[in-house]
Amino acid sequence: IHSNVILFDLAGLGILVETYVEALNSGKRPCVESAVERLAHKENSAAVNQALEYYTREMSRSPVTEVLSIHNTEHFKKAVQIFLRHSMKDEQYTYLSKLMVALGDKYKALHHAVESKSEERCTSVLEELQSGLKEKLDSAHYIRAGGYEEFTADLEDIVRQYNIQVEGEVQTS
């Protein structure tokens, strides 16, 4: 743990020194506040990226049904914790706001991808199941005595098979 703190301090010190040298070379007065702001910008941007990387990685590992449930909340909270642990001097919550927007966008994109994939799967299953029914309809198989009862039985069987095959899919209706 201490080695990470030292690396952070050394990296921060490097940014502070760099800012001072730039100020001196340009003939301006070195200012601690601007150096700290520059360091905070770099650290906060990195903290946002770390949190987003964590969230994206963990959400992509989650099963499809869990992406839309409690795991989103757990991963969201952990991503915010990662940001808070690595951010500094975000007094106006600028970077936290950026993180919240980015997490919302990531979730919407993942949610849309899950729904699209589920819809494709459900449509494919339905098309496969109803192909036999369509053939019987096209050949006028049901236009005879007892045809209606056979049609409704075939239709009920398709619905039952569909529900079994797409169980757990988001777009089952």
N, C-alpha and C positions, 0 to 999 in steps of 0.2 A: 504494500500500500504506500509506503513512504517513497519508493522509487517513482511512483506515478506523480506524487506531489512534487518531488524534486524536478521531474521532467516538465511538469506544468510550470513551475516557477522559473526554470531555465528558459523555457519557450517564451514565457511572459517577459522575462528579463531581456531576452533577445529582441522582442518587439519594442520594448521601452527604449533600449539602446539604439535600435534602428531609427525610431522616431526622433530621438535626440540628435543623432548624427545628421539626419535629413534636415532638421530644423537649423542646426549649426551651419551646415553646408549651404543652405539657402539664405543665410544671413538673418533668419528669424530667431526669436528668442525661444529656447526650449520650454515646453509647457508640460508639466506632469499630467494635467487633466486631459490634454489631447492625446497623450501617449496612452493613458489608461483607457480612454474611449476607444482608441484604435485596438488595443488589446481586447477589450470587452467585445467589440464588433467581431473580431476573429474568433474568440472563444464561443460567443453566442451562436455564430453561424455554424461552427463545428458542432455545438451542442444540439442545434436543430437537426443537422444532418445525422448525427448519431441516433437521436430519438426516432427519426423517420426510418433509418435503416433497420433499427430494431423492430419497429412496428411492421414494416413491410415484410421482413424476414419471418417474424412470428405468425403473422396473419397468413402468409403463403404456406406455412407448415400446417395450419389448422385445417381440420376436415371442413368440407363445404358447408355443412349445416352449422358448424360452430363459428364460422366466419360471421354469420348473421346473428349470433347469440351472445352469450356471456363472455366469450373469449375476446370479442372486440373490446368490451369494457376493460377487461384485465390487461390486455396489451396496450390499450390507450393509456390507462393509468401508469403502467410501467414506463411507457415512452415519455410521459410528462415527468416522471420521477428522474429518468435519465437526463432529460433536459435540465431540470432544476439542479441536479447534482453537478453538472458541468458548466452551467451558465454563470455569468457574473455581471453585476451592475446593470441588470435589465429592469431598471427602476420604472420605466414607462410601459413595461410589459410588451415592448415592441416585438421581441423575438419569440416570446411565449405566444403572442397573437399569431405570428407567422406560423408557428408550430401547430397551433390549433386549426388554422385554415388548411394547412398542408395535410394534417391527419384526417380532417373531414373529407378533403379531396381524395386521399388514398382510400378511405373507407368507401366513398361513393363509387370509385373506380372498381374496387374489389367486389362490392355489392352488385354492380352492374355486370361484371364478368361472371359472377356466380349465377345471376338470374339468366343471363344469355345462354350460358352453358346448360343450365337446367331446362330452359325452354327448348333448346335444340334437342336435348335427350328426350323430353316428353313428346315433342312433335314426332321424332323418329319412331318412338315406341308406338304411338297412336297410329301413324301411317302404316307401320308393319302389321299391327293387329287388325286394322280395318280393311286391309287389302282383300282378304277372303270374303268379307261382307260385301265389298264393292263388286267383286266378281259375281256373287250371287244376285245382287241387285241388277247389274248390267245384263245378266242372262235371264232375268225375270223368274228366277228360281222360286221366289216367294209368292208369285201370283198363281196360287192354287189353293185347294182346300187345305187348311192347317198351316198355310204359309205365314200368316201373321204370328201365330204362336212360335213357330220356328225362328222367325225374324227377331222377335222380342227375346227369345232364349239366347240366340247368337249375340244380340246386342248386350244383354246382361253379362254374358261370358266375356265379351270384349272389355266391358267396364271393369269387371272383376280382375281380369288379367292385367289391365292397365294399372289399376290401383296397386297390385302386387309388384309390378315391375318398376314403377316410379315412386315407390314408397320412400320418403325422405327427401325427395326432390323439392326444390323451392317452388317451381312452377307447375304443380300438379293439376291445377284447375284450368 
